[in-house]
Amino acid sequence: MHAELIARVLDALHFRGWFFCVSELSAPWAIELPGGRLAAVHAVLDGQCVLSVAGGSAPLHLAAGDLVLLPRDDVHTLADRPGRQARRITEVAGIDQRDRAATTLRYGGDGAVARLLSASFVADTRAADAIVAALPAAVPLRADSRACRRVAPTLQLVRTEAAEPGAASSAVLRRAAEILFIQTLREVLLASRETGGWLGAATDPRLAAPLAAMHAEPERRWTLAALAQRAHLSRTAFFDRFRAQLGQTPLDYLQGWRLHLAAQRLRETDSSITTIALDAGYSSPSAFARAFRRAIGHSPQDFRAAQRAKG
């Protein structure tokens, strides 16, 4: 149930790449990355480095084949060894900034070389923030771990593509990096033993079943009684447990997820608003429009027009 729920949520969140960089860094070197996106991943293709999160715990030592996920893309530093004075990435002369979304970087001295793939990602939903909120600031996947072995074929594709000239602009590399990120995030979520927030609910047998049911059939006219039955709890016990864990009622959570899916369809399809409203489980387009405006701040029509104006 836990794995199924995570798979459904990741499939629906539609993360997209914001920035990709292939780096060749020669000791001594240290760079600071500003963060600010939803999440980031670094893959050590060759060599080794050290990652430190601002205000975080001890530095993470990373070697070839290791991955590290930053679930909230906090400000962080990468260096050849701990204690180096870091330079902001935007101030590094060796970075090729001709492409906002993809770039390459050569930087450092004449010492040992590390090659990295770095990528940051965004998602247009508060649900994504809620899912990663309970995770540590940085989560490593070691090259010899079972989780890393499962993503090894994608990492090898990344390594091969990154070795090509103009690699950062390669469509294959970008797609491979996106797959690598989703696989890494999935492995981190599956392995998490966090007890708070959404992740805690996803590992709670009493809450995972009704959550999975809502995600599997968001259009269904779910009632508190039907969801409580999935949890094998009384309505009151289920309601209280759900709200204590997730900070909202079960039906408020369901409505939020329905509106997330509806917003995606408004962005990505030409389906009529009536069709989207009914498919999302609303009794009428007007009921859907009222709920959408309360949650998003715009009517469905205005939201669609604004998203398309962005290109």
ROLOLUM-56238 format. One record per residue (C-alpha): residue number from 1; y, x, z; residue in one letter. Coordinates in nm, 4 decimals. Layout:
{pos=NUM	north=Y	east=X	up=Z	code=A}
...
***
This chain:
{pos=1	north=0.0000	east=0.0000	up=0.0000	code=M}
{pos=2	north=0.2372	east=0.2844	up=0.0911	code=H}
{pos=3	north=0.1778	east=0.4664	up=-0.2397	code=A}
{pos=4	north=0.2064	east=0.1463	up=-0.4431	code=E}
{pos=5	north=0.5362	east=0.0562	up=-0.2780	code=L}
{pos=6	north=0.6859	east=0.4006	up=-0.3401	code=I}
{pos=7	north=0.5700	east=0.3925	up=-0.7030	code=A}
{pos=8	north=0.7325	east=0.0531	up=-0.7627	code=R}
{pos=9	north=1.0604	east=0.1561	up=-0.6021	code=V}
{pos=10	north=1.0865	east=0.4863	up=-0.7890	code=L}
{pos=11	north=1.0100	east=0.3081	up=-1.1147	code=D}
{pos=12	north=1.2956	east=0.0658	up=-1.0572	code=A}
{pos=13	north=1.5642	east=0.3025	up=-0.9259	code=L}
{pos=14	north=1.6314	east=0.4747	up=-1.2597	code=H}
{pos=15	north=1.7572	east=0.8117	up=-1.1425	code=F}
{pos=16	north=1.9434	east=0.9987	up=-1.4113	code=R}
{pos=17	north=2.0324	east=1.3619	up=-1.4445	code=G}
{pos=18	north=2.3909	east=1.4592	up=-1.3713	code=W}
{pos=19	north=2.3815	east=1.8368	up=-1.4002	code=F}
{pos=20	north=2.1267	east=2.0954	up=-1.5164	code=F}
{pos=21	north=2.1560	east=2.4726	up=-1.4869	code=C}
{pos=22	north=1.9199	east=2.7552	up=-1.5780	code=V}
{pos=23	north=2.0202	east=3.0636	up=-1.3774	code=S}
{pos=24	north=1.9345	east=3.4325	up=-1.4006	code=E}
{pos=25	north=2.0582	east=3.5912	up=-1.0788	code=L}
{pos=26	north=2.0427	east=3.9640	up=-1.0014	code=S}
{pos=27	north=2.0737	east=4.1005	up=-0.6475	code=A}
{pos=28	north=2.3095	east=4.1122	up=-0.4751	code=P}
{pos=29	north=2.4212	east=3.7522	up=-0.5273	code=W}
{pos=30	north=2.5085	east=3.4349	up=-0.3345	code=A}
{pos=31	north=2.6511	east=3.1079	up=-0.4677	code=I}
{pos=32	north=2.7660	east=2.7895	up=-0.2979	code=E}
{pos=33	north=2.6939	east=2.4535	up=-0.4618	code=L}
{pos=34	north=2.9238	east=2.1640	up=-0.3714	code=P}
{pos=35	north=2.6624	east=1.8874	up=-0.3707	code=G}
{pos=36	north=2.7930	east=1.5334	up=-0.3740	code=G}
{pos=37	north=2.5350	east=1.3629	up=-0.5959	code=R}
{pos=38	north=2.2494	east=1.1544	up=-0.4657	code=L}
{pos=39	north=1.9861	east=1.4285	up=-0.4738	code=A}
{pos=40	north=1.9137	east=1.7751	up=-0.6121	code=A}
{pos=41	north=1.6124	east=1.9917	up=-0.6843	code=V}
{pos=42	north=1.5753	east=2.3668	up=-0.7326	code=H}
{pos=43	north=1.2685	east=2.5238	up=-0.8918	code=A}
{pos=44	north=1.2114	east=2.8969	up=-0.8536	code=V}
{pos=45	north=1.0781	east=3.0041	up=-1.1913	code=L}
{pos=46	north=1.0607	east=3.3784	up=-1.1118	code=D}
{pos=47	north=1.1550	east=3.6025	up=-0.8212	code=G}
{pos=48	north=1.2720	east=3.4735	up=-0.4853	code=Q}
{pos=49	north=1.5785	east=3.3431	up=-0.3048	code=C}
{pos=50	north=1.7056	east=3.1911	up=0.0179	code=V}
{pos=51	north=1.8555	east=2.8416	up=0.0549	code=L}
{pos=52	north=2.0870	east=2.7415	up=0.3405	code=S}
{pos=53	north=2.2278	east=2.3923	up=0.3933	code=V}
{pos=54	north=2.5764	east=2.3673	up=0.5420	code=A}
{pos=55	north=2.5422	east=2.2830	up=0.9098	code=G}
{pos=56	north=2.1638	east=2.2856	up=0.8724	code=G}
{pos=57	north=1.8762	east=2.4708	up=1.0331	code=S}
{pos=58	north=1.7314	east=2.8133	up=0.9517	code=A}
{pos=59	north=1.7440	east=2.9343	up=0.5902	code=P}
{pos=60	north=1.4507	east=2.8503	up=0.3632	code=L}
{pos=61	north=1.2866	east=3.1455	up=0.1894	code=H}
{pos=62	north=1.1657	east=3.0418	up=-0.1566	code=L}
{pos=63	north=0.9353	east=3.2297	up=-0.3941	code=A}
{pos=64	north=0.8205	east=3.1838	up=-0.7541	code=A}
{pos=65	north=0.6537	east=2.8454	up=-0.7981	code=G}
{pos=66	north=0.8258	east=2.6890	up=-0.4960	code=D}
{pos=67	north=1.0384	east=2.3772	up=-0.5248	code=L}
{pos=68	north=1.2964	east=2.2415	up=-0.2845	code=V}
{pos=69	north=1.4345	east=1.8886	up=-0.2757	code=L}
{pos=70	north=1.7774	east=1.8139	up=-0.1283	code=L}
{pos=71	north=1.7538	east=1.4370	up=-0.0825	code=P}
{pos=72	north=2.1276	east=1.3899	up=-0.0250	code=R}
{pos=73	north=2.2548	east=1.6919	up=-0.2221	code=D}
{pos=74	north=2.4439	east=1.8352	up=0.0751	code=D}
{pos=75	north=2.6656	east=2.1407	up=0.0298	code=V}
{pos=76	north=2.4291	east=2.4376	up=0.0196	code=H}
{pos=77	north=2.4063	east=2.8092	up=-0.0575	code=T}
{pos=78	north=2.1542	east=3.0031	up=-0.2628	code=L}
{pos=79	north=2.1342	east=3.3813	up=-0.2225	code=A}
{pos=80	north=1.9056	east=3.6797	up=-0.2669	code=D}
{pos=81	north=1.8953	east=3.7253	up=0.1121	code=R}
{pos=82	north=2.0413	east=3.5600	up=0.4244	code=P}
{pos=83	north=2.3922	east=3.6494	up=0.5356	code=G}
{pos=84	north=2.5505	east=3.7118	up=0.1975	code=R}
{pos=85	north=2.9082	east=3.5930	up=0.1493	code=Q}
{pos=86	north=2.8718	east=3.3127	up=-0.1050	code=A}
{pos=87	north=3.0995	east=3.2442	up=-0.3980	code=R}
{pos=88	north=3.1626	east=2.8881	up=-0.5119	code=R}
{pos=89	north=2.9764	east=2.8076	up=-0.8299	code=I}
{pos=90	north=3.2974	east=2.6909	up=-0.9991	code=T}
{pos=91	north=3.4493	east=3.0366	up=-0.9444	code=E}
{pos=92	north=3.1639	east=3.2298	up=-1.1017	code=V}
{pos=93	north=3.2747	east=3.3764	up=-1.4323	code=A}
{pos=94	north=2.9221	east=3.3928	up=-1.5727	code=G}
{pos=95	north=2.8710	east=3.0165	up=-1.5832	code=I}
{pos=96	north=2.8847	east=2.8569	up=-1.9264	code=D}
{pos=97	north=3.0903	east=2.5389	up=-1.8803	code=Q}
{pos=98	north=3.0994	east=2.4221	up=-2.2413	code=R}
{pos=99	north=2.8596	east=2.1389	up=-2.1571	code=D}
{pos=100	north=2.9402	east=1.9349	up=-1.8421	code=R}
{pos=101	north=2.5821	east=1.8174	up=-1.8048	code=A}
{pos=102	north=2.3895	east=2.1359	up=-1.8897	code=A}
{pos=103	north=2.4775	east=2.4978	up=-1.8465	code=T}
{pos=104	north=2.3448	east=2.8489	up=-1.8023	code=T}
{pos=105	north=2.4399	east=3.1125	up=-1.5477	code=L}
{pos=106	north=2.4019	east=3.4890	up=-1.5343	code=R}
{pos=107	north=2.5402	east=3.6439	up=-1.2176	code=Y}
{pos=108	north=2.4997	east=3.9235	up=-0.9666	code=G}
{pos=109	north=2.4389	east=4.2963	up=-0.9591	code=G}
{pos=110	north=2.1671	east=4.5171	up=-1.1046	code=D}
{pos=111	north=1.8912	east=4.4482	up=-0.8506	code=G}
{pos=112	north=1.5881	east=4.2205	up=-0.8431	code=A}
{pos=113	north=1.6131	east=3.9136	up=-1.0670	code=V}
{pos=114	north=1.5508	east=3.5503	up=-0.9712	code=A}
{pos=115	north=1.5352	east=3.2711	up=-1.2311	code=R}
{pos=116	north=1.6054	east=2.9155	up=-1.1163	code=L}
{pos=117	north=1.6260	east=2.5690	up=-1.2595	code=L}
{pos=118	north=1.8773	east=2.3558	up=-1.0655	code=S}
{pos=119	north=1.9415	east=1.9883	up=-1.1292	code=A}
{pos=120	north=2.1270	east=1.7078	up=-0.9538	code=S}
{pos=121	north=2.0740	east=1.3351	up=-0.9959	code=F}
{pos=122	north=2.2454	east=1.0037	up=-0.9350	code=V}
{pos=123	north=2.1307	east=0.6419	up=-0.9195	code=A}
{pos=124	north=2.3459	east=0.3289	up=-0.9383	code=D}
{pos=125	north=2.2220	east=0.1604	up=-0.6245	code=T}
{pos=126	north=2.2562	east=0.1708	up=-0.2495	code=R}
{pos=127	north=1.8788	east=0.1262	up=-0.2316	code=A}
{pos=128	north=1.8349	east=0.4880	up=-0.3394	code=A}
{pos=129	north=2.0608	east=0.6070	up=-0.0564	code=D}
{pos=130	north=1.8643	east=0.4002	up=0.1946	code=A}
{pos=131	north=1.5322	east=0.5467	up=0.0831	code=I}
{pos=132	north=1.6339	east=0.9118	up=0.1239	code=V}
{pos=133	north=1.8547	east=0.8617	up=0.4313	code=A}
{pos=134	north=1.5841	east=0.9527	up=0.6841	code=A}
{pos=135	north=1.4607	east=1.2659	up=0.5057	code=L}
{pos=136	north=1.5572	east=1.6179	up=0.6198	code=P}
{pos=137	north=1.8462	east=1.7858	up=0.4377	code=A}
{pos=138	north=1.6058	east=2.0142	up=0.2466	code=A}
{pos=139	north=1.2321	east=1.9688	up=0.1899	code=V}
{pos=140	north=1.0337	east=2.2569	up=0.0342	code=P}
{pos=141	north=0.7161	east=2.2209	up=-0.1691	code=L}
{pos=142	north=0.5304	east=2.5500	up=-0.1570	code=R}
{pos=143	north=0.3572	east=2.6841	up=-0.4659	code=A}
{pos=144	north=0.0163	east=2.6857	up=-0.2954	code=D}
{pos=145	north=0.0449	east=2.3298	up=-0.1576	code=S}
{pos=146	north=-0.1516	east=2.0361	up=-0.2893	code=R}
{pos=147	north=0.1716	east=1.8515	up=-0.3690	code=A}
{pos=148	north=0.3057	east=2.1427	up=-0.5735	code=C}
{pos=149	north=-0.0224	east=2.1792	up=-0.7602	code=R}
{pos=150	north=0.0146	east=1.8178	up=-0.8734	code=R}
{pos=151	north=0.3511	east=1.8941	up=-1.0330	code=V}
{pos=152	north=0.2414	east=2.2342	up=-1.1673	code=A}
{pos=153	north=0.1991	east=2.1213	up=-1.5329	code=P}
{pos=154	north=0.5574	east=1.9909	up=-1.5413	code=T}
{pos=155	north=0.6853	east=2.3061	up=-1.3724	code=L}
{pos=156	north=0.5067	east=2.5151	up=-1.6351	code=Q}
{pos=157	north=0.6743	east=2.3120	up=-1.9103	code=L}
{pos=158	north=1.0100	east=2.3725	up=-1.7401	code=V}
{pos=159	north=0.9367	east=2.7460	up=-1.7205	code=R}
{pos=160	north=0.8426	east=2.7605	up=-2.0901	code=T}
{pos=161	north=1.1467	east=2.5640	up=-2.2061	code=E}
{pos=162	north=1.3837	east=2.7589	up=-1.9805	code=A}
{pos=163	north=1.2754	east=3.0816	up=-2.1530	code=A}
{pos=164	north=1.4004	east=2.9513	up=-2.4895	code=E}
{pos=165	north=1.7486	east=3.0408	up=-2.6221	code=P}
{pos=166	north=2.0020	east=2.7710	up=-2.5350	code=G}
{pos=167	north=1.7542	east=2.6296	up=-2.2872	code=A}
{pos=168	north=2.0003	east=2.4366	up=-2.0715	code=A}
{pos=169	north=2.0925	east=2.2150	up=-2.3656	code=S}
{pos=170	north=1.7300	east=2.1526	up=-2.4610	code=S}
{pos=171	north=1.6436	east=1.7822	up=-2.4608	code=A}
{pos=172	north=1.2866	east=1.8732	up=-2.3652	code=V}
{pos=173	north=1.4043	east=2.0755	up=-2.0669	code=L}
{pos=174	north=1.6301	east=1.7966	up=-1.9455	code=R}
{pos=175	north=1.3504	east=1.5398	up=-1.9644	code=R}
{pos=176	north=1.1067	east=1.7806	up=-1.8017	code=A}
{pos=177	north=1.3557	east=1.8434	up=-1.5198	code=A}
{pos=178	north=1.3931	east=1.4685	up=-1.4645	code=E}
{pos=179	north=1.0152	east=1.4266	up=-1.4482	code=I}
{pos=180	north=0.9903	east=1.7237	up=-1.2126	code=L}
{pos=181	north=1.2515	east=1.5659	up=-0.9851	code=F}
{pos=182	north=1.0751	east=1.2275	up=-0.9747	code=I}
{pos=183	north=0.7396	east=1.3933	up=-0.9090	code=Q}
{pos=184	north=0.8897	east=1.6075	up=-0.6326	code=T}
{pos=185	north=1.0636	east=1.3101	up=-0.4720	code=L}
{pos=186	north=0.7415	east=1.1079	up=-0.4904	code=R}
{pos=187	north=0.5412	east=1.3832	up=-0.3207	code=E}
{pos=188	north=0.8047	east=1.4190	up=-0.0473	code=V}
{pos=189	north=0.8129	east=1.0426	up=0.0143	code=L}
{pos=190	north=0.4341	east=1.0155	up=0.0227	code=L}
{pos=191	north=0.4078	east=1.3027	up=0.2697	code=A}
{pos=192	north=0.6938	east=1.1858	up=0.4920	code=S}
{pos=193	north=0.6144	east=1.0845	up=0.8473	code=R}
{pos=194	north=0.9675	east=0.9653	up=0.9209	code=E}
{pos=195	north=0.9763	east=0.6605	up=1.1475	code=T}
{pos=196	north=1.3310	east=0.5426	up=1.0801	code=G}
{pos=197	north=1.4845	east=0.3250	up=0.8096	code=G}
{pos=198	north=1.3166	east=0.2349	up=0.4827	code=W}
{pos=199	north=1.0633	east=0.5172	up=0.5006	code=L}
{pos=200	north=0.9572	east=0.4039	up=0.8451	code=G}
{pos=201	north=0.9108	east=0.0506	up=0.7156	code=A}
{pos=202	north=0.7102	east=0.1768	up=0.4170	code=A}
{pos=203	north=0.4627	east=0.3490	up=0.6526	code=T}
{pos=204	north=0.4448	east=0.0593	up=0.9002	code=D}
{pos=205	north=0.1329	east=-0.1447	up=0.8099	code=P}
{pos=206	north=0.3018	east=-0.4630	up=0.9332	code=R}
{pos=207	north=0.6080	east=-0.4145	up=0.7104	code=L}
{pos=208	north=0.4657	east=-0.2285	up=0.4092	code=A}
{pos=209	north=0.2652	east=-0.5294	up=0.2921	code=A}
{pos=210	north=0.5559	east=-0.7780	up=0.2790	code=P}
{pos=211	north=0.7827	east=-0.5095	up=0.1305	code=L}
{pos=212	north=0.5268	east=-0.4394	up=-0.1422	code=A}
{pos=213	north=0.4942	east=-0.8132	up=-0.2080	code=A}
{pos=214	north=0.8707	east=-0.8540	up=-0.2512	code=M}
{pos=215	north=0.8857	east=-0.5563	up=-0.4861	code=H}
{pos=216	north=0.5846	east=-0.6742	up=-0.6863	code=A}
{pos=217	north=0.7166	east=-1.0298	up=-0.7298	code=E}
{pos=218	north=1.0919	east=-1.0311	up=-0.6604	code=P}
{pos=219	north=1.1338	east=-1.3528	up=-0.8607	code=E}
{pos=220	north=0.8975	east=-1.5487	up=-0.6356	code=R}
{pos=221	north=1.0521	east=-1.8035	up=-0.3975	code=R}
{pos=222	north=0.9522	east=-1.6108	up=-0.0895	code=W}
{pos=223	north=0.9911	east=-1.7781	up=0.2474	code=T}
{pos=224	north=1.0046	east=-1.6144	up=0.5878	code=L}
{pos=225	north=0.6722	east=-1.7803	up=0.6705	code=A}
{pos=226	north=0.5013	east=-1.6421	up=0.3583	code=A}
{pos=227	north=0.6264	east=-1.2902	up=0.4250	code=L}
{pos=228	north=0.5316	east=-1.3103	up=0.7931	code=A}
{pos=229	north=0.1816	east=-1.4100	up=0.6862	code=Q}
{pos=230	north=0.1573	east=-1.0886	up=0.4788	code=R}
{pos=231	north=0.2591	east=-0.8944	up=0.7902	code=A}
{pos=232	north=0.0051	east=-1.0806	up=1.0093	code=H}
{pos=233	north=0.2856	east=-1.1609	up=1.2502	code=L}
{pos=234	north=0.4599	east=-1.4740	up=1.3687	code=S}
{pos=235	north=0.7826	east=-1.5545	up=1.1874	code=R}
{pos=236	north=0.9926	east=-1.4516	up=1.4862	code=T}
{pos=237	north=0.8044	east=-1.1261	up=1.5460	code=A}
{pos=238	north=0.8213	east=-1.0348	up=1.1769	code=F}
{pos=239	north=1.1896	east=-1.1226	up=1.1474	code=F}
{pos=240	north=1.2803	east=-0.9159	up=1.4541	code=D}
{pos=241	north=1.0659	east=-0.6190	up=1.3511	code=R}
{pos=242	north=1.2029	east=-0.6145	up=0.9959	code=F}
{pos=243	north=1.5665	east=-0.6398	up=1.1039	code=R}
{pos=244	north=1.5255	east=-0.3731	up=1.3723	code=A}
{pos=245	north=1.3738	east=-0.1314	up=1.1196	code=Q}
{pos=246	north=1.5882	east=-0.1998	up=0.8128	code=L}
{pos=247	north=1.9102	east=-0.3365	up=0.9581	code=G}
{pos=248	north=1.8983	east=-0.6606	up=0.7604	code=Q}
{pos=249	north=1.6893	east=-0.9747	up=0.7393	code=T}
{pos=250	north=1.3873	east=-0.9958	up=0.5053	code=P}
{pos=251	north=1.5579	east=-1.2474	up=0.2757	code=L}
{pos=252	north=1.8799	east=-1.0447	up=0.2641	code=D}
{pos=253	north=1.6711	east=-0.7421	up=0.1629	code=Y}
{pos=254	north=1.5010	east=-0.9494	up=-0.1062	code=L}
{pos=255	north=1.8331	east=-1.0700	up=-0.2428	code=Q}
{pos=256	north=1.9680	east=-0.7160	up=-0.2533	code=G}
{pos=257	north=1.6656	east=-0.5979	up=-0.4505	code=W}
{pos=258	north=1.6886	east=-0.8925	up=-0.6917	code=R}
{pos=259	north=2.0547	east=-0.8141	up=-0.7571	code=L}
{pos=260	north=1.9735	east=-0.4472	up=-0.8138	code=H}
{pos=261	north=1.7181	east=-0.5419	up=-1.0798	code=L}
{pos=262	north=1.9573	east=-0.7939	up=-1.2335	code=A}
{pos=263	north=2.2351	east=-0.5325	up=-1.2522	code=A}
{pos=264	north=1.9980	east=-0.2987	up=-1.4352	code=Q}
{pos=265	north=1.9194	east=-0.5665	up=-1.6917	code=R}
{pos=266	north=2.2878	east=-0.6415	up=-1.7374	code=L}
{pos=267	north=2.3480	east=-0.2715	up=-1.8069	code=R}
{pos=268	north=2.0465	east=-0.2014	up=-2.0212	code=E}
{pos=269	north=1.9549	east=-0.5196	up=-2.2113	code=T}
{pos=270	north=2.1090	east=-0.8007	up=-2.4138	code=D}
{pos=271	north=1.9234	east=-1.0702	up=-2.2184	code=S}
{pos=272	north=2.1349	east=-1.3750	up=-2.1477	code=S}
{pos=273	north=2.2767	east=-1.4188	up=-1.7996	code=I}
{pos=274	north=2.0800	east=-1.7417	up=-1.7658	code=T}
{pos=275	north=1.7545	east=-1.5585	up=-1.8412	code=T}
{pos=276	north=1.8398	east=-1.2785	up=-1.5994	code=I}
{pos=277	north=1.9328	east=-1.5293	up=-1.3274	code=A}
{pos=278	north=1.6094	east=-1.7268	up=-1.3581	code=L}
{pos=279	north=1.3930	east=-1.4148	up=-1.3864	code=D}
{pos=280	north=1.5541	east=-1.2836	up=-1.0675	code=A}
{pos=281	north=1.4460	east=-1.5951	up=-0.8790	code=G}
{pos=282	north=1.7753	east=-1.7850	up=-0.8688	code=Y}
{pos=283	north=1.7729	east=-2.1602	up=-0.9203	code=S}
{pos=284	north=2.0678	east=-2.1559	up=-1.1585	code=S}
{pos=285	north=2.3100	east=-1.9158	up=-1.3327	code=P}
{pos=286	north=2.5910	east=-2.0361	up=-1.1039	code=S}
{pos=287	north=2.3937	east=-1.9513	up=-0.7884	code=A}
{pos=288	north=2.3185	east=-1.6102	up=-0.9342	code=F}
{pos=289	north=2.6834	east=-1.5545	up=-1.0297	code=A}
{pos=290	north=2.8041	east=-1.6396	up=-0.6775	code=R}
{pos=291	north=2.5532	east=-1.4030	up=-0.5155	code=A}
{pos=292	north=2.6286	east=-1.1283	up=-0.7672	code=F}
{pos=293	north=3.0049	east=-1.1514	up=-0.7148	code=R}
{pos=294	north=2.9671	east=-1.1419	up=-0.3344	code=R}
{pos=295	north=2.7476	east=-0.8315	up=-0.3512	code=A}
{pos=296	north=2.8946	east=-0.6385	up=-0.6453	code=I}
{pos=297	north=3.2541	east=-0.7581	up=-0.6474	code=G}
{pos=298	north=3.2483	east=-0.8701	up=-1.0124	code=H}
{pos=299	north=3.1027	east=-1.1567	up=-1.2096	code=S}
{pos=300	north=2.7890	east=-1.0733	up=-1.4122	code=P}
{pos=301	north=2.9931	east=-1.0997	up=-1.7343	code=Q}
{pos=302	north=3.2647	east=-0.8631	up=-1.6104	code=D}
{pos=303	north=3.0074	east=-0.6195	up=-1.4732	code=F}
{pos=304	north=2.8250	east=-0.6047	up=-1.8084	code=R}
{pos=305	north=3.1501	east=-0.5550	up=-1.9988	code=A}
{pos=306	north=3.2624	east=-0.2757	up=-1.7636	code=A}
{pos=307	north=2.9292	east=-0.0940	up=-1.7888	code=Q}
{pos=308	north=2.9356	east=-0.1071	up=-2.1667	code=R}
{pos=309	north=3.2931	east=0.0159	up=-2.1746	code=A}
{pos=310	north=3.1720	east=0.3288	up=-1.9940	code=K}
{pos=311	north=2.9522	east=0.4013	up=-2.2932	code=G}
***
